Amino acid sequence: MNEQDTINLLRECDAGIKMGISAIDDVIAHVKNREFHDKMFGYKQEYNRLQSEIQTILNKHKDNGKDPDPFSKGMAWMKTTLKLGLNETDTSIADIMTDGCNMGIKTLSKFLNKYAEADEESVSLAKRLICLGERQVTEMRQFL
């Protein structure tokens, strides 16, 4: 186990969760289908629970976590705003969320490989976050 790998992996998970929560906040008011809305709200709650677990571990390491890259966050916001401006439908929202989840899954998978010496608990949290994203992508398909 390498403490720095553990901290770095948790920081990347924290940034990814913040990005996911922000994306949900950006679109949830535009969702028309009640089932879709409820699913989005549920995902946000799951992200919040994982973030709390991650923050607890980061606190033990005296680390505050990490915010998403401002450029990436800005680009995601612009893409969302543009797509919704052109076509504010649940299909567009599902498309936006699916793209975001796929990017998060890909990014976190890279960080799992990069920080291979992170402790088991941190690796498990990262894998749970990836699984949540994969489940979200699968469940979004019905709204595409």
C-alpha positions as CSV (number, residue, x, y, z in Angstrom):
1,M,0.0,0.0,0.0
2,N,1.2,3.5,-0.9
3,E,-0.4,6.3,1.1
4,Q,0.1,8.9,-1.7
5,D,-1.6,6.5,-4.3
6,T,-4.5,6.1,-1.9
7,I,-4.9,9.9,-1.4
8,N,-4.5,10.6,-5.2
9,L,-7.1,7.9,-6.1
10,L,-9.5,9.3,-3.5
11,R,-9.0,12.8,-4.7
12,E,-9.8,11.8,-8.3
13,C,-12.9,10.0,-7.1
14,D,-14.0,13.1,-5.2
15,A,-13.5,15.3,-8.2
16,G,-15.5,12.8,-10.4
17,I,-18.4,12.7,-7.9
18,K,-18.5,16.4,-7.7
19,M,-18.6,16.5,-11.5
20,G,-21.5,14.0,-11.5
21,I,-23.5,15.8,-8.9
22,S,-23.0,19.1,-10.8
23,A,-24.2,17.5,-14.0
24,I,-27.3,16.2,-12.3
25,D,-28.0,19.6,-10.8
26,D,-27.6,21.2,-14.3
27,V,-30.3,19.0,-15.9
28,I,-32.7,17.6,-13.3
29,A,-35.1,20.6,-13.4
30,H,-35.5,20.0,-17.1
31,V,-36.5,16.3,-16.8
32,K,-40.1,15.8,-17.7
33,N,-40.6,12.1,-17.1
34,R,-41.3,11.4,-13.4
35,E,-39.5,8.0,-13.4
36,F,-36.5,9.5,-15.0
37,H,-36.5,12.4,-12.5
38,D,-36.7,10.0,-9.6
39,K,-33.8,8.0,-11.0
40,M,-31.7,11.1,-11.4
41,F,-32.5,12.1,-7.8
42,G,-31.5,8.6,-6.6
43,Y,-28.2,8.8,-8.4
44,K,-27.4,12.1,-6.8
45,Q,-28.1,10.5,-3.3
46,E,-25.8,7.6,-4.1
47,Y,-23.1,10.0,-5.3
48,N,-23.5,12.0,-2.0
49,R,-23.2,8.8,0.1
50,L,-20.0,7.8,-1.7
51,Q,-18.6,11.3,-1.4
52,S,-19.2,11.2,2.3
53,E,-17.3,7.9,2.6
54,I,-14.5,9.3,0.5
55,Q,-14.3,12.5,2.5
56,T,-14.1,10.5,5.8
57,I,-11.1,8.6,4.5
58,L,-9.5,11.8,3.1
59,N,-10.0,13.5,6.5
60,K,-8.0,10.7,8.1
61,H,-5.2,11.5,5.7
62,K,-5.6,15.3,6.4
63,D,-6.6,16.0,2.8
64,N,-9.6,18.1,1.6
65,G,-10.2,16.3,-1.6
66,K,-10.3,17.8,-5.1
67,D,-12.6,19.9,-7.2
68,P,-13.2,19.0,-10.8
69,D,-10.9,20.6,-13.4
70,P,-12.4,24.0,-14.1
71,F,-11.9,23.6,-17.9
72,S,-13.6,20.2,-18.0
73,K,-16.4,21.5,-15.8
74,G,-16.9,24.5,-18.0
75,M,-16.9,22.4,-21.2
76,A,-19.4,20.0,-19.7
77,W,-21.6,23.0,-18.7
78,M,-21.4,24.5,-22.2
79,K,-22.2,21.2,-23.9
80,T,-25.2,20.7,-21.6
81,T,-26.4,24.3,-22.1
82,L,-26.1,24.0,-25.9
83,K,-27.8,20.6,-26.2
84,L,-30.6,21.6,-24.0
85,G,-31.0,24.9,-25.8
86,L,-31.4,23.1,-29.1
87,N,-33.5,20.3,-27.8
88,E,-34.8,20.2,-24.2
89,T,-36.1,16.7,-24.1
90,D,-35.5,13.7,-21.8
91,T,-33.8,12.0,-24.7
92,S,-31.2,14.9,-24.8
93,I,-30.7,14.7,-21.1
94,A,-30.2,11.0,-21.1
95,D,-27.7,11.4,-23.9
96,I,-25.8,14.1,-22.0
97,M,-25.8,12.0,-18.8
98,T,-24.7,8.9,-20.7
99,D,-21.8,10.7,-22.3
100,G,-20.7,12.1,-18.9
101,C,-20.9,8.8,-17.1
102,N,-18.9,7.1,-19.9
103,M,-16.2,9.8,-19.5
104,G,-16.2,9.3,-15.7
105,I,-15.9,5.5,-16.1
106,K,-13.0,5.9,-18.5
107,T,-11.2,8.5,-16.4
108,L,-11.6,6.6,-13.1
109,S,-10.4,3.3,-14.7
110,K,-7.3,5.1,-15.8
111,F,-6.7,6.4,-12.3
112,L,-7.2,2.9,-10.8
113,N,-4.4,1.7,-13.1
114,K,-2.2,4.8,-12.4
115,Y,-2.6,4.5,-8.6
116,A,-2.3,0.8,-8.4
117,E,-0.7,0.9,-5.0
118,A,-3.7,2.5,-3.3
119,D,-5.2,0.7,-0.3
120,E,-8.0,-1.9,-0.7
121,E,-10.7,0.4,0.8
122,S,-9.9,3.2,-1.7
123,V,-9.8,0.8,-4.6
124,S,-13.1,-0.6,-3.5
125,L,-14.7,2.9,-3.4
126,A,-13.4,3.7,-6.9
127,K,-14.8,0.4,-8.2
128,R,-18.1,1.1,-6.6
129,L,-18.2,4.6,-8.2
130,I,-17.4,3.0,-11.6
131,C,-20.2,0.4,-11.1
132,L,-22.6,3.2,-10.2
133,G,-21.7,5.0,-13.5
134,E,-22.1,1.8,-15.4
135,R,-25.5,1.1,-13.9
136,Q,-26.6,4.7,-14.6
137,V,-25.5,4.3,-18.3
138,T,-27.5,1.1,-18.6
139,E,-30.6,2.6,-16.9
140,M,-30.4,5.8,-19.1
141,R,-30.9,3.7,-22.3
142,Q,-34.6,3.5,-21.8
143,F,-34.8,7.3,-22.0
144,L,-32.6,7.7,-25.1
